[in-house]
Each structure stands twice: as C-alpha cells, then as structure tokens.
Amino acid sequence: MYACLCLLLLFFTTFAEATTYPPGGFHHLSSSLRQNKKKTSKSKSQLPFETHYFPQNLDHFSFRPESYKVFHQKYLINRRFWRKGGPIFVYTGNEGDIDWFASNTGFMSDIAPKFRALLVFIEHRFYGESTPFGKKSHKSAETLGYLNSQQALADYAILIRSLKQNLSSEASPVVVFGGSYGGMLAAWFRLKYPHIAIGALASSAPILHFDNIVPLTSFYDAISQDFKDASVNCFKVIKRSWEELDAVSDMKHGLPELSKKFRTCKGLHSQYSARDWLMGAFVYTAMVNYATAANFMAPLPGYPVEQMCKIIDRFPRGSSNLDRAFAAASLYYNYSGSEKCFELEQQTDDHGLDGWGWQACTEMVMPMSCSNQSMFPPYENDYEAFEEQCMSRYGVKPRPHWITTEFGGKRIETVLKRFGSNIIFSNGMQDPWSRGGVLKNISSSIIALVTKKGAHHADLRAATKGDPEWLKEQRRQEVEIIEKWISEYYRDLKEEE
C-alpha cells in the first residue's frame, strides 16, 4: 500500500493548484491511507513473527564520523519451518510499517513449509519504527537526506549477511520478495547484490515509470479502462462528475454545499479536498481490485470496481452524476456502513508512511498526466510547478534522471538479457501500475508473469478458497521458478565441495 502500492507506490498531493496534481507517482498511497483512520492490517500480536531490531549505520556510503550514528532497524522473523542451511525468504520493506506488509504478504508464509524456508521481513529506514532520528526524522532535509533507496538496499544487504552469520548458516540461499515499491527494491537488490540474493520476485514493480520510458498518461488511462470494462455508463458518470463538482463549488455557498453532499465531519476549506477524496477512492479501488474480499487499504468486497459501478448504475435516470460518484466512492471509505461522516481534510498516519513525500521530491520522480480520454479531469504534467513545491516543502530539487542512472530502465530488454538473471516480474493488467512494469520475458531467467485480471501484487496475498484459477496458476509458476533457482544453487554449491 504500494500496498501501496500498495501501494503503493501512491499518494495524492493536496496542493491547491488544480493543474498540477498529482506530481509524483507513488505520491498517492499515503494520503489515501491516512484518510482511513481504522487500521487495515492484523494486530501485531496476531502475526506469526518474532520482532527484532538490528543496529544499522546511518550512512553506508561515506566515512565521516556522523555516518557511524546507529539506529535500530526493525525486522520480523519466522523460523517455524526452517532448518539450518535451508533457504531464507526476505521481504524488502516498502514505505510503511513492516507489520502491515507482513500481514498482507501471505504468499511467503504459504510456501514456507514447502521450501522449509526462514521468513524475514525488513522494515525500510525512516518508516514505521525504523526512524534514525526518532520523532525528528522527518523534520528537515538535514535528517531526511539519509532516506533513499540506495541506503535502504545497503541496509538489507548488511542485515542479511549478519543474520546468516548469527544463524551459522552462511550457505543458505536468499530469495528476496517485494510488492509495489518493495518489488522495485527486490529487483534492484538482485541486480546490485547478486552475491547476496540468488533471485527476486518483484510483484507490481513499476521500475519503468521513470524518465518518460512509458507514456505519462498510462496510470490514469489504465484506471479508466478498468471502470469502462466494468460499465461504460459508470465510466461516463464519473467523467461527468468533475464538472458538477466545479459547478457546486462555484455557487454562492459552494463549500458548505459540498460539505453537505460529502457528509463531512467538518466544513471543507477547499473544493480540491472533495476532488482528491473522490479520485483517491477510484484510484485505490482499481489498484486493489482483488477477486476476493480483502482488507489491505480498506475493507472491500471482491472485484470492488464492479461493485462501485453497480452502485452507479442502480441510480435512476436523471440523478446527479456527483451524487452517484459520491455513493460509489463511499464503498471504498465506508464499506462497513459504520461511518456517520467523513474526514476529508484531517489526516492520520496509522501505517507510518510519512517520508514518501521526501522520496517523491528527490529520487522517486514518476511524472504523470491525464488525457482527455480518461475519466479524470485532464491535466498536463507541470515539472516546474512540481519542482517549486518540492523546494518550498523541503528546500531540495528533484533529480528526475537519478533512478535510471543508478538502476537503469531505458533499453531494459537489451541491457538485462546480457547482464541480469533470476528475476520474476509479476503484473496484473488491472493494476494501473502494471503499465510501468516489465511485461515481456527478457531472457530465460528474467521472466514476466502477466495476468489479464490481476490487481496490485495480488499474487503476494495469502491464498483463499475463492481464488480464481489464473491466480493459482500464476503462483504455481512462481513456486516452480523459485524451486529451480534454489535447486541450481544447491547443485552449484555441491560442485564446489
């Protein structure tokens, strides 16, 4: 949640300029989750993991005295099925509390008995409890400067090496797993640290969503297609609802009227709060359009996009488009029906997501725009406005070409077929982030597993009785490939003796 994504990947900015939202890709997940006050993951006591903390250096890439400041990085471990020398499955933590990701990545627990694997979930620095400067970690660029993907990958590498030494199992093969931003980290970890991880499962990992490698409209076009596939009328109603929202806002008592229509707990200060609330519901519902009921970003029924469209389509002819859109969005925010009013402007951070704004303003620059063909208000990407916002908030300028410089991305097929190996890129085409993922096989060992109906890292979720056959088959293929990697590793190890 980039996950967000889920997650994530994703937060809406709440800047007032209508023409500049949302400037940074994964900059959506956090805002939506903050708007849901109720936690959506299992409580920590229910998770089958031991919690540990690893003393981690603040800066792995310099030798200045301040670089040696130590913070304690949280990680979870489950050794129930493991035997010494057996494989270690590591989840490369995303932008949030690691307990939340552990509770929504049941696939690893499902396959651990088969492989007799040790399970490890490592929390990303500056998220959850792994905050190097405590409550001051997100206060300024002086502290946030140590938050980036390269430092995070180095954290994982050092922790894994130390863990294997402490377990007296240095020959154990390591496979890394991740979804959304965590999936990107898993793929990059395999490329950067092939001597530590023998393979990576990168689920819903939009590693090509940088530097104009994919069309800027792809994310919102994909969401629009999801709703259009469910119901053309639904797509049209949502597309027309934005004009009605603007019309209500322009009325003499526009904001009080909007507050009434949206059943807000407190009067709105901006029409953009209502707009972002609606957009958030449609974006995240498309992301988590799972085949069965789930509780990742919010409690939702199976195939919630279809359920939203059924709500819209049941309205009598002549009903307000805005009222229909609100009713559909309420499925996301209030599926249980227990919410008496909605907090559109008071945000909480239940999942420890604060920090992604910095990453989006520095290295994770994922530009987007909306075309006239999408169901959202059209806008052109305004990089200069985005840069100004980042300067205003953090005092730093984004580096839009850094990710492709550090990890690659352009001409990825040509590059990785001669360089990389043992990576699974899994994507479901109903996930809007899939358009920025690797969708074709690159080599015999860099495999793209693509499903027509899959949502955001659906394959990493725990198996349920209601899972469709295509999802079962995707997971079966993943297990088969991972089994091959591990068998090859042990064979090579034996030949070295």
C-alpha positions in Angstrom: 0.0 0.0 0.0 2.5 0.5 -2.8 0.3 -2.0 -0.8 0.7 0.7 -1.6 1.4 0.4 -3.5 0.3 -0.9 -2.1 0.7 0.9 -2.8 1.6 1.6 -3.3 3.5 3.4 -4.6 1.0 6.3 -4.5 -0.1 9.3 -2.6 -2.3 12.2 -3.6 -0.8 15.6 -3.0 -3.2 18.2 -1.6 -1.7 21.2 -3.3 -4.4 23.7 -4.2 -3.4 24.1 -7.9 -5.8 22.1 -10.0 -3.4 21.8 -12.9 -0.5 20.2 -11.0 -2.0 17.2 -9.3 -0.5 14.7 -8.6 3.1 15.4 -9.4 4.8 12.3 -8.2 3.6 8.8 -8.9 3.7 6.8 -5.7 2.8 10.1 -4.0 -0.7 8.7 -3.8 -0.7 5.8 -1.4 0.0 7.7 1.8 -2.8 10.2 1.6 -5.5 7.7 1.0 -4.4 5.5 3.8 -4.1 8.5 6.2 -7.8 9.3 5.4 -8.8 5.9 6.7 -8.5 6.2 10.5 -9.1 2.5 11.1 -6.1 0.2 10.7 -6.5 -2.3 7.9 -3.9 -4.9 8.9 -3.8 -7.6 11.6 -2.7 -6.5 15.0 1.0 -7.2 15.8 0.1 -9.9 18.3 -1.7 -11.9 15.6 1.3 -12.0 13.3 3.4 -15.3 13.5 6.7 -13.4 13.7 9.3 -12.6 16.3 10.2 -8.9 16.3 13.9 -7.9 16.4 15.9 -4.7 16.0 19.3 -4.5 14.1 21.9 -1.9 14.8 22.3 -0.2 11.5 24.7 2.6 10.4 23.1 5.8 9.3 25.2 6.2 6.2 26.8 3.3 4.3 28.5 5.4 1.6 30.8 7.8 3.5 33.3 7.5 6.3 32.6 10.8 8.1 32.2 10.4 11.9 28.5 11.2 11.7 28.0 8.3 9.3 28.5 5.9 12.1 25.5 7.0 14.0 23.5 3.9 14.8 19.7 3.4 14.5 17.8 0.3 15.2 16.1 -1.2 12.2 13.1 -3.4 12.8 12.7 -6.8 11.2 10.3 -9.7 11.7 11.4 -13.4 11.6 9.5 -16.7 11.4 11.7 -19.8 11.8 8.8 -22.3 12.2 9.6 -24.4 9.1 13.3 -23.6 8.7 16.2 -25.9 9.1 19.8 -24.8 9.2 21.2 -24.5 5.7 17.7 -24.0 4.2 16.6 -21.1 2.1 15.9 -17.6 3.5 13.0 -15.7 2.0 13.4 -11.9 2.6 10.7 -9.2 2.1 12.3 -5.9 1.1 10.2 -3.5 3.1 8.2 -0.7 1.5 7.2 2.8 2.6 5.4 1.9 5.7 5.1 -0.2 8.9 6.6 -3.6 8.2 3.9 -5.4 10.2 1.3 -4.1 7.7 3.2 -5.5 4.8 3.8 -8.8 6.6 0.1 -9.2 7.3 -0.7 -8.7 3.6 2.0 -10.9 2.1 0.7 -14.3 2.9 2.2 -16.0 -0.1 5.5 -16.2 1.6 4.0 -17.9 4.6 2.0 -20.2 2.3 5.1 -21.5 0.5 7.5 -21.6 3.5 6.6 -25.2 4.5 7.3 -26.5 1.0 10.8 -24.9 1.0 11.4 -25.2 4.7 12.3 -21.5 4.5 13.1 -18.9 7.1 10.9 -15.8 6.6 12.3 -12.3 7.2 10.5 -9.0 6.7 12.8 -6.0 7.0 11.4 -2.5 7.6 12.6 0.3 5.4 14.6 3.0 7.1 12.6 6.2 8.1 9.3 4.2 8.1 7.4 2.5 10.9 9.6 2.2 13.9 12.9 2.3 12.0 13.5 6.1 12.4 17.1 7.1 12.8 16.3 10.4 14.5 13.1 9.4 16.3 10.3 11.9 16.1 12.6 14.4 14.4 13.4 12.0 11.5 11.0 13.8 9.0 11.5 17.4 10.2 14.1 18.6 7.7 16.3 17.8 4.8 19.2 17.5 7.2 17.8 14.3 8.6 15.7 13.1 5.5 18.9 13.3 3.4 19.7 9.8 4.6 16.4 8.4 3.2 16.8 6.9 -0.2 16.6 3.6 -2.0 20.4 3.0 -2.2 20.8 3.3 1.6 17.8 1.0 2.1 19.3 -1.7 -0.2 22.5 -1.5 1.7 20.6 -1.8 5.0 19.1 -5.0 3.7 22.4 -6.4 2.4 24.1 -5.8 5.8 21.3 -7.2 7.8 21.0 -10.3 5.7 24.7 -11.0 6.0 24.7 -10.5 9.7 21.6 -12.7 10.2 23.2 -15.6 8.2 26.4 -15.3 10.3 24.4 -15.3 13.6 22.4 -18.3 12.5 25.6 -20.1 11.5 24.0 -20.7 8.1 26.1 -18.6 5.7 25.5 -21.0 2.8 21.7 -20.6 2.9 20.4 -19.2 -0.4 18.4 -16.0 -0.1 15.4 -15.1 -2.3 14.0 -11.5 -2.0 10.4 -10.7 -2.4 8.6 -7.4 -2.7 5.4 -5.7 -4.0 5.0 -2.2 -5.4 7.9 -0.1 -4.2 9.1 -3.1 -2.3 9.0 -5.0 -5.6 11.2 -2.4 -7.2 13.6 -2.8 -4.3 13.6 -6.5 -4.7 14.5 -6.3 -8.4 17.2 -3.7 -7.8 18.6 -5.7 -4.9 19.1 -8.7 -7.1 20.9 -6.5 -9.7 23.0 -4.7 -7.1 23.7 -7.6 -4.7 23.7 -10.8 -6.7 26.2 -12.3 -4.3 23.7 -12.0 -1.5 20.3 -12.9 -3.2 20.1 -15.7 -5.8 16.8 -14.4 -7.1 13.9 -11.9 -6.7 10.2 -11.9 -7.1 9.2 -8.3 -8.0 5.4 -8.0 -7.9 3.7 -5.0 -9.4 7.1 -3.2 -9.6 6.8 -0.1 -11.9 10.6 0.2 -12.5 9.9 1.8 -15.9 7.7 4.6 -14.6 10.7 7.0 -14.7 12.3 9.3 -17.2 9.4 9.2 -19.7 10.1 5.5 -20.5 6.3 4.9 -20.5 3.6 7.4 -21.6 2.8 9.8 -18.8 -1.0 9.1 -19.2 -0.6 5.3 -18.7 -1.5 5.2 -15.0 -4.8 7.1 -15.3 -5.7 5.5 -18.6 -5.4 2.1 -17.0 -7.8 3.0 -14.2 -10.2 4.5 -16.7 -10.1 1.3 -18.7 -10.9 -0.8 -15.6 -14.0 1.2 -14.9 -15.0 1.2 -18.6 -14.7 -2.6 -18.7 -17.0 -2.8 -15.8 -19.6 -0.4 -17.1 -19.4 2.2 -19.9 -22.2 4.1 -18.1 -20.1 4.1 -14.9 -17.1 5.5 -16.7 -19.2 8.3 -18.2 -20.9 9.2 -14.9 -17.5 9.5 -13.2 -16.1 11.5 -16.1 -19.0 14.0 -15.9 -19.0 14.3 -12.2 -16.0 16.6 -12.1 -17.9 19.4 -14.0 -20.7 19.1 -11.5 -18.3 19.3 -8.6 -16.8 22.5 -10.1 -20.3 23.9 -10.6 -21.3 23.3 -7.0 -18.0 24.8 -5.8 -18.7 28.0 -7.8 -22.1 28.5 -6.2 -22.5 31.3 -3.6 -22.3 28.9 -0.7 -20.3 26.3 -2.6 -18.1 24.8 0.1 -21.0 24.4 2.6 -23.0 22.7 -0.1 -20.1 20.4 -0.9 -19.6 19.6 2.8 -23.2 18.6 3.0 -23.1 16.5 -0.2 -19.9 14.7 1.0 -21.2 14.3 4.6 -18.0 15.8 6.0 -17.4 15.8 9.7 -16.2 19.4 9.5 -16.7 22.1 6.9 -14.4 21.9 3.9 -11.8 24.6 3.3 -11.1 23.7 -0.3 -13.0 22.0 -3.2 -9.8 20.1 -4.0 -10.3 18.1 -0.8 -13.5 16.8 -2.3 -11.9 16.2 -5.7 -9.0 14.3 -4.2 -11.3 12.3 -1.9 -13.2 11.1 -4.9 -10.1 10.5 -7.1 -8.5 8.6 -4.2 -11.4 6.2 -4.0 -11.4 5.4 -7.7 -7.6 5.1 -7.9 -7.1 2.8 -4.9 -10.1 0.7 -5.7 -8.7 0.0 -9.1 -5.3 -0.9 -7.6 -6.8 -3.4 -5.1 -9.5 -4.8 -7.4 -8.9 -8.2 -6.0 -11.0 -11.2 -6.9 -11.9 -11.9 -3.3 -12.8 -9.7 -0.3 -9.7 -8.0 1.1 -8.6 -5.6 3.8 -5.3 -4.1 2.5 -6.0 -0.4 2.1 -9.6 -0.6 3.3 -12.2 -3.3 3.8 -13.6 -4.1 0.4 -15.6 -6.8 -1.4 -14.3 -9.0 -4.2 -13.9 -7.1 -7.5 -14.8 -3.7 -5.9 -14.6 -1.8 -9.2 -17.6 -3.8 -10.5 -19.4 -3.2 -7.2 -18.8 0.6 -7.5 -20.2 0.6 -11.0 -23.2 -1.4 -9.8 -23.9 1.4 -7.3 -23.7 4.0 -10.0 -25.8 2.0 -12.5 -28.6 1.4 -10.0 -29.3 5.2 -9.7 -32.5 6.3 -11.5 -32.1 8.2 -14.8 -31.6 11.9 -14.3 -29.8 11.5 -11.0 -26.9 13.8 -10.3 -23.5 12.5 -11.5 -21.8 13.9 -8.5 -24.2 12.1 -6.1 -23.6 8.9 -8.0 -19.8 9.3 -7.8 -20.0 10.1 -4.1 -22.1 6.9 -3.5 -19.6 4.8 -5.4 -16.6 6.4 -3.5 -18.3 5.6 -0.2 -17.9 1.9 -0.9 -14.1 2.5 -0.5 -14.3 4.7 2.6 -17.3 3.1 4.2 -17.9 -0.5 3.1 -19.0 -1.4 6.6 -21.5 1.4 6.7 -20.3 2.4 10.1 -19.0 5.9 9.2 -21.5 8.6 10.1 -19.3 11.4 8.5 -16.1 11.6 6.5 -12.8 13.4 7.4 -11.6 14.8 4.1 -9.0 17.1 5.5 -7.9 15.7 8.8 -5.3 13.0 8.1 -3.7 10.4 10.3 -0.7 8.2 9.6 -1.6 4.8 11.1 0.8 2.9 8.9 4.0 5.0 9.4 4.0 6.2 5.8 5.3 9.7 6.4 8.5 10.0 4.4 7.4 9.2 0.9 6.9 12.9 0.1 10.6 13.3 0.5 11.4 10.4 -1.7 9.0 11.6 -4.4 10.7 15.0 -4.3 14.2 13.6 -4.6 14.7 10.3 -6.4 11.3 8.7 -7.0 10.2 11.2 -9.6 7.4 9.5 -11.5 5.7 12.1 -13.7 2.0 11.7 -14.7 -0.7 13.4 -16.7 -4.3 12.8 -17.5 -5.6 12.6 -21.1 -9.0 13.8 -22.3 -9.8 10.1 -22.9 -9.5 9.2 -19.2 -12.4 9.6 -16.7 -10.4 12.1 -14.6 -10.0 15.8 -15.2 -7.3 16.3 -17.8 -4.1 17.9 -16.9 -0.6 18.2 -18.3 2.4 17.4 -16.2 4.0 20.6 -14.9 7.5 19.7 -13.8 8.4 23.3 -12.9 5.4 23.6 -10.5 6.4 20.2 -9.0 10.0 21.4 -8.5 8.8 24.6 -6.9 6.6 22.6 -4.5 9.5 20.4 -3.5 11.7 23.4 -3.0 9.0 25.0 -0.9 8.4 22.0 1.3 11.9 20.5 1.6 14.4 23.0 0.2 15.6 20.5 -2.4 15.2 20.0 -6.1 14.2 16.6 -7.6 16.6 14.5 -9.6 14.4 13.1 -12.3 17.1 11.1 -14.0 18.7 9.6 -11.0 16.8 6.3 -10.8 17.6 5.4 -14.4 21.2 6.4 -13.8 21.5 4.3 -10.7 19.4 1.3 -11.6 18.8 1.5 -15.4 15.5 1.2 -17.1 16.0 2.5 -20.7 16.5 -0.3 -23.2 16.0 -2.7 -20.3 15.5 -5.7 -22.6 18.8 -5.2 -24.3 20.7 -4.4 -21.1 19.3 -7.1 -18.8 19.4 -10.0 -21.2 23.2 -9.6 -21.2 23.6 -8.8 -17.5 20.8 -9.9 -15.2 19.3 -13.2 -14.2 16.8 -14.8 -11.8 14.1 -12.2 -11.6 10.3 -12.7 -11.8 8.4 -9.6 -12.7 4.7 -10.3 -12.0 1.9 -7.9 -13.0 -1.9 -7.9 -13.3 -3.1 -5.7 -16.1 -6.0 -4.3 -14.0 -3.4 -2.7 -11.7 -2.7 0.8 -13.0 1.0 0.4 -12.1 1.3 -2.5 -14.4 1.9 -0.1 -17.4 5.2 0.8 -15.8 6.3 -2.8 -15.2 8.2 -5.3 -17.2 5.6 -7.1 -19.2 7.6 -9.4 -21.5 10.3 -12.0 -20.9 13.8 -10.5 -21.1 15.7 -13.8 -21.0 15.2 -17.4 -20.0 15.7 -16.4 -16.4 14.2 -12.9 -16.3 10.5 -13.8 -16.6 7.4 -11.7 -16.9 4.3 -13.3 -15.5 1.3 -11.2 -16.6 -2.3 -11.9 -15.9 -5.3 -10.1 -17.5 -7.3 -9.6 -14.4 -4.7 -9.2 -11.6 -4.6 -6.2 -9.3 -1.8 -4.7 -7.3 0.6 -7.5 -6.1 -2.4 -9.9 -5.9 0.0 -12.8 -6.2 1.7 -12.0 -2.9 -1.5 -12.1 -0.9 -2.4 -15.3 1.1 -4.3 -18.0 -0.9 -8.0 -18.2 -0.3 -10.6 -20.8 -1.3 -12.2 -18.2 -3.7 -9.0 -17.5 -5.7 -9.6 -17.8 -9.4 -7.6 -20.3 -11.5 -5.5 -17.7 -13.2 -4.2 -16.5 -9.8 -3.5 -20.1 -8.7 -1.6 -20.7 -11.9 0.5 -17.6 -11.5 1.6 -18.6 -8.0 2.3 -22.1 -9.2 4.6 -20.8 -11.9 6.4 -18.6 -9.3 6.9 -21.5 -7.0 8.3 -23.6 -9.8 10.7 -20.9 -10.9 11.9 -20.3 -7.3 12.3 -24.0 -6.8 14.5 -24.1 -9.9 16.7 -21.3 -8.6 17.2 -23.0 -5.3 18.0 -26.4 -6.8 20.6 -24.8 -9.1 22.2 -23.1 -6.2 22.5 -26.2 -4.1 23.8 -28.1 -7.1 26.5 -25.5 -7.7 27.3 -25.5 -4.0 27.8 -29.2 -4.1 30.1 -29.0 -7.1 32.3 -26.6 -5.2 33.0 -29.1 -2.4 
